[in-house]
Amino acid sequence: MLKDLTVKSESHSGLIKLAAIAIVAIVVLSGSFFVVQPSEMAGIRWMGGKVVTAEPLGPGVHFKVPLIETVDRLQTSRSIYTLAGLDVYTNDNQKVTIDISVIYQIPGRSVFNLLYKIGRAGAVDIDSTLLPVVRDRALEAFAKYNTLSISDQRAQITAQMRNAISQGLGSLFGVDVIDVQLTGIHYSPVFEASIEQAVKAKADAVQAENTVARAKYEGEQATVLAAAHAKAAVEAAQGRADSQVIEANAQAKAAETIGAALRANPEYTKFYGLQHWNGVLPSVTSGGIPLIDLGKSAPKEN
């Protein structure tokens, strides 16, 4: 009976050992390979120190010594680095806050340089490595422009920052810059208030100019109208004067004709008087009532 218990105990202990060995084997095997994704490259260090890979490891399955070798990964696909709330100064000493987005890519030739030669080992401080260069080139670009011209020359400023940041990151770290976007420009409240006042003043000046122009136009119109009225009055007066002269000339001509007729024929006096008599005898006479011979002056009716 005791022998059977001993055999069972030894058998149970053997199973435990086998299970422990199997677990250790699984852990060792699982830690002996790793997968590099298509968007990254990797390097291996021996016990966290010396780099044991000659070239960056590309996408796929790779092996390492478990628990001894450390794998460092670095994203090599296109990445976007955003720098928000950066204060820059223009050439007229105005502070402007900007937002920048940098689209970049790390080529294979620069992977080990960024993983092991710049900053701490591994991909733990890539953003903080890029930040000083991006900030410096942005400050340099904005320092060339006046605050009032920023909006109009935004494309030119962006192009200058793109060239400067691309050259800086490329020469220092071997990073390829794809694009740089100036995503936001924020002016100080004091500057925005001054801009609003300037816009209002300009609008008021334009309105005043329009008022002056309107008054000038109305004055010119009134002058033209007055001149037209004066000309019309002169022409009317001239017409009346010409008419009176013509009428006076006609009357003088008529008087001259009548006078000539009267001198040539004294009997015409009676005929002329009858033509112009209104049929009313004078109410006052000096020396008696004049007699008018109607029978000789007018033909008799049958």
Secondary structure, 3 states (H helix, E strand, C coil): CHHHHHHHHHHHHHHHHHHHHHHHHHHHHHCCEEEECCCEEEEEEECCCEECCCCCECCEEEECCCCCEEEEEEECCCEEEEEEEEEEECCCCCEEEEEEEEEEECCHHHHHHHHHHCCCCCCCCHHHHHHHHHHHHHHHHHCCCCHHHCCCCHHHHHHHHHHHHHHHHHHHHCCEEEEEEEEEEEECHHHHHHHHHHHHHHHHHHHHHHHHHHHHHHHHHHHHHHHHHHHHHHHHHHHHHHHHHHHHHHHHHHHHHHHHHHHHCCCHHHHHHHHHCCCCCCCCCCCCCCCCCHHHHCCCCC
